[in-house]
């Protein structure tokens, strides 16, 4: 019995994407939420525009992914267990949720780019931009939580029991590659901002 590395690496791209998006999300969203707040800018030296929210409010918003995961992942897991389609139990959820998660992930910086520099940190005057931002991260969190369980449970579905630890190693390796790619992209963006400053 041999592990199907091609299939396992393909599945690993799901973990690569999850790791990439979570690392970028957790690195930038708190900055966007707090930039423009004098207390934040003084300690962090923020060079970007943002909504100027207090740290406690930003911290609560950053816990929404855990709240979403608590409720959504178990429900989607139960639904996918009972789903029977030509492409399997998990794939319909993955194919439906991944594109929407990627699209809403891309909308997060679009929302921030709508903030005029002179209004940075003035959340009271940024109602439309803040609403767009919150809708983008809310939809992102919803669809990330919805596809995470099917991605995780797909591995045991397609891998014989004796080979699951080896498959898990491959998938975790892909998750690590996703994290490294995210760090590299963030470094590249930060370096470009420093050169243009």
Protein Blocks (a to p, Z undefined) as FASTA:
>chain_A
ZZdfklmmmmmmmmmmmmmmmmmmmmmmmmmmmgopaklmmmnopabdcehpafklmmmm
mmmmmmmmmmmmmmmmmmmmmpccfkojklmmmmmmmmmmmmmmmmmmmmmmmpcfklgo
ilmlmmmmmmmmmmmmmmmmmmmmmmmmmmmmmmmmmpcfklmmmmmmmmmmmmmmmmmm
mmmmmmmmmmmmmmmZZ
